[in-house]
Amino acid sequence: MYAGGPGSDLIGWIKVHPAQMVYAVVSSGAGTYVDLSIDTAGEVRVIGPRPPGVADYSYVSLDGIVYST
């Protein structure tokens, strides 16, 4: 689900847009996590880690994210 192409933080879109920006910390596999945002247009973006963190977006779970529409 890497929709934005190389170097992009856009990983996809959702059809049911939230009423306001949503920020969440979600699993990225192997005991790691990634921050992400979902905007009011439905764009899902990862928020890169600060050094010395390593960005690995090969797996990003949206499980458990709940918001108002």
Z-matrix of the N, CA and C atoms (Angstrom, degrees):
N
C 1 1.449
C 2 1.525 1 109.59
N 3 1.286 2 119.00 1 52.81
C 4 1.463 3 121.86 2 -179.90
C 5 1.514 4 108.05 3 -109.00
N 6 1.330 5 116.30 4 79.85
C 7 1.455 6 122.64 5 -169.89
C 8 1.514 7 114.48 6 -78.16
N 9 1.317 8 118.09 7 -20.90
C 10 1.444 9 120.21 8 -172.88
C 11 1.514 10 115.54 9 -85.02
N 12 1.313 11 118.80 10 -11.61
C 13 1.452 12 121.34 11 -178.71
C 14 1.517 13 111.97 12 88.20
N 15 1.300 14 116.85 13 175.37
C 16 1.465 15 121.47 14 -177.19
C 17 1.524 16 112.34 15 -57.82
N 18 1.319 17 116.34 16 133.37
C 19 1.457 18 121.67 17 177.11
C 20 1.520 19 115.11 18 81.08
N 21 1.301 20 117.73 19 -3.05
C 22 1.461 21 121.09 20 -177.50
C 23 1.520 22 110.81 21 -91.23
N 24 1.325 23 116.17 22 150.75
C 25 1.452 24 120.18 23 174.94
C 26 1.522 25 111.54 24 -96.45
N 27 1.336 26 118.19 25 -3.77
C 28 1.460 27 123.10 26 177.94
C 29 1.521 28 108.79 27 -79.37
N 30 1.343 29 116.49 28 120.82
C 31 1.468 30 118.79 29 -179.36
C 32 1.524 31 113.01 30 -111.00
N 33 1.327 32 117.75 31 -8.94
C 34 1.456 33 118.92 32 178.13
C 35 1.516 34 112.88 33 164.98
N 36 1.331 35 114.87 34 -175.26
C 37 1.453 36 122.47 35 -179.66
C 38 1.519 37 108.85 36 -132.67
N 39 1.329 38 115.11 37 152.12
C 40 1.459 39 120.23 38 173.37
C 41 1.521 40 108.08 39 -120.98
N 42 1.319 41 116.76 40 149.10
C 43 1.463 42 121.03 41 -177.19
C 44 1.518 43 113.21 42 -78.69
N 45 1.316 44 117.44 43 -34.58
C 46 1.468 45 121.30 44 -177.94
C 47 1.529 46 107.55 45 -93.99
N 48 1.329 47 115.75 46 98.25
C 49 1.460 48 121.89 47 -173.79
C 50 1.520 49 111.75 48 -76.50
N 51 1.321 50 117.38 49 142.28
C 52 1.466 51 120.00 50 175.98
C 53 1.528 52 110.89 51 -74.44
N 54 1.328 53 116.42 52 156.20
C 55 1.463 54 122.08 53 179.23
C 56 1.523 55 111.65 54 -71.47
N 57 1.330 56 117.35 55 -24.96
C 58 1.467 57 122.32 56 177.33
C 59 1.518 58 108.67 57 -146.36
N 60 1.330 59 116.51 58 168.35
C 61 1.471 60 120.45 59 -179.89
C 62 1.526 61 110.19 60 -54.85
N 63 1.321 62 115.50 61 139.83
C 64 1.462 63 122.36 62 177.27
C 65 1.525 64 107.70 63 -119.66
N 66 1.317 65 115.94 64 131.53
C 67 1.460 66 121.88 65 175.48
C 68 1.521 67 107.47 66 -119.90
N 69 1.337 68 116.59 67 138.41
C 70 1.463 69 120.12 68 -178.06
C 71 1.523 70 109.84 69 -148.73
N 72 1.308 71 114.87 70 154.38
C 73 1.458 72 122.34 71 171.10
C 74 1.527 73 105.22 72 -107.70
N 75 1.334 74 116.73 73 121.70
C 76 1.459 75 120.83 74 -174.86
C 77 1.527 76 110.43 75 -128.10
N 78 1.308 77 115.15 76 162.67
C 79 1.463 78 121.90 77 179.74
C 80 1.522 79 110.71 78 -69.47
N 81 1.336 80 115.07 79 138.57
C 82 1.460 81 119.84 80 172.70
C 83 1.531 82 109.77 81 -122.28
N 84 1.313 83 115.58 82 24.82
C 85 1.456 84 121.54 83 174.08
C 86 1.519 85 113.91 84 85.18
N 87 1.308 86 116.01 85 156.84
C 88 1.464 87 124.87 86 175.98
C 89 1.529 88 112.94 87 52.77
N 90 1.338 89 116.71 88 35.38
C 91 1.455 90 121.00 89 176.64
C 92 1.511 91 114.61 90 78.29
N 93 1.324 92 117.99 91 11.94
C 94 1.461 93 121.32 92 178.26
C 95 1.524 94 109.61 93 -105.74
N 96 1.313 95 115.74 94 172.30
C 97 1.455 96 119.88 95 -179.98
C 98 1.522 97 109.91 96 -141.60
N 99 1.330 98 115.55 97 166.94
C 100 1.461 99 122.45 98 176.72
C 101 1.530 100 107.78 99 -142.00
N 102 1.325 101 116.11 100 144.47
C 103 1.462 102 121.39 101 173.54
C 104 1.521 103 107.39 102 -86.88
N 105 1.328 104 116.23 103 143.95
C 106 1.454 105 119.03 104 175.61
C 107 1.506 106 110.64 105 -144.66
N 108 1.330 107 114.30 106 163.41
C 109 1.459 108 120.82 107 177.27
C 110 1.520 109 108.46 108 -130.92
N 111 1.331 110 114.66 109 148.96
C 112 1.463 111 121.94 110 173.59
C 113 1.516 112 105.36 111 -125.41
N 114 1.341 113 117.19 112 120.16
C 115 1.462 114 119.15 113 -177.88
C 116 1.521 115 111.46 114 -92.98
N 117 1.322 116 116.13 115 176.86
C 118 1.470 117 121.39 116 -174.71
C 119 1.525 118 112.68 117 -71.54
N 120 1.326 119 118.12 118 -7.30
C 121 1.466 120 121.84 119 174.30
C 122 1.528 121 110.76 120 -95.72
N 123 1.339 122 117.20 121 -3.24
C 124 1.457 123 121.70 122 178.29
C 125 1.512 124 114.72 123 91.81
N 126 1.341 125 118.50 124 6.79
C 127 1.457 126 120.39 125 178.46
C 128 1.526 127 110.50 126 -77.22
N 129 1.328 128 115.67 127 129.62
C 130 1.460 129 122.09 128 178.50
C 131 1.526 130 107.44 129 -103.45
N 132 1.334 131 115.80 130 121.92
C 133 1.466 132 120.94 131 -177.51
C 134 1.524 133 110.03 132 -128.38
N 135 1.326 134 115.64 133 142.20
C 136 1.456 135 120.36 134 173.05
C 137 1.522 136 108.31 135 -86.21
N 138 1.309 137 115.28 136 150.70
C 139 1.460 138 122.06 137 177.17
C 140 1.520 139 105.45 138 -111.45
N 141 1.306 140 115.80 139 114.36
C 142 1.459 141 121.47 140 -174.83
C 143 1.516 142 113.36 141 -61.41
N 144 1.326 143 116.74 142 149.19
C 145 1.461 144 121.17 143 -179.95
C 146 1.526 145 111.67 144 -75.90
N 147 1.317 146 115.32 145 156.37
C 148 1.462 147 120.15 146 173.04
C 149 1.526 148 108.57 147 -81.99
N 150 1.318 149 116.99 148 149.24
C 151 1.467 150 119.44 149 176.82
C 152 1.520 151 110.15 150 -58.43
N 153 1.271 152 119.48 151 140.43
C 154 1.460 153 128.48 152 13.52
C 155 1.522 154 113.41 153 -93.61
N 156 1.329 155 117.57 154 16.54
C 157 1.467 156 120.52 155 179.39
C 158 1.518 157 111.95 156 -60.34
N 159 1.316 158 115.79 157 151.63
C 160 1.458 159 121.77 158 -179.20
C 161 1.518 160 108.86 159 -113.78
N 162 1.317 161 117.81 160 130.61
C 163 1.463 162 122.49 161 179.06
C 164 1.519 163 109.75 162 -83.73
N 165 1.323 164 116.63 163 116.39
C 166 1.461 165 121.87 164 174.86
C 167 1.521 166 106.86 165 -133.78
N 168 1.328 167 116.32 166 101.57
C 169 1.460 168 121.29 167 -176.09
C 170 1.525 169 111.66 168 -104.92
N 171 1.329 170 117.48 169 24.21
C 172 1.455 171 120.05 170 -178.93
C 173 1.529 172 111.58 171 -68.10
N 174 1.324 173 117.28 172 -21.29
C 175 1.464 174 122.39 173 176.22
C 176 1.521 175 107.88 174 -142.26
N 177 1.329 176 116.96 175 121.74
C 178 1.464 177 121.48 176 176.42
C 179 1.518 178 107.33 177 -135.41
N 180 1.338 179 116.29 178 118.96
C 181 1.462 180 121.24 179 -179.02
C 182 1.530 181 110.55 180 -93.56
N 183 1.327 182 116.22 181 131.39
C 184 1.463 183 121.33 182 174.78
C 185 1.529 184 110.92 183 -98.42
N 186 1.302 185 116.64 184 8.67
C 187 1.461 186 122.77 185 -178.50
C 188 1.534 187 110.80 186 -60.89
N 189 1.299 188 116.31 187 129.80
C 190 1.459 189 121.92 188 174.81
C 191 1.517 190 115.26 189 91.95
N 192 1.331 191 118.84 190 -2.91
C 193 1.463 192 120.22 191 178.58
C 194 1.526 193 108.69 192 -79.84
N 195 1.343 194 116.04 193 126.86
C 196 1.459 195 122.61 194 -178.59
C 197 1.519 196 107.90 195 -131.47
N 198 1.341 197 117.77 196 139.00
C 199 1.455 198 121.74 197 179.41
C 200 1.525 199 110.30 198 -155.51
N 201 1.343 200 116.02 199 163.65
C 202 1.462 201 122.13 200 177.09
C 203 1.510 202 110.25 201 -86.95
N 204 1.343 203 115.87 202 146.47
C 205 1.474 204 120.29 203 178.43
C 206 1.503 205 110.28 204 -106.68
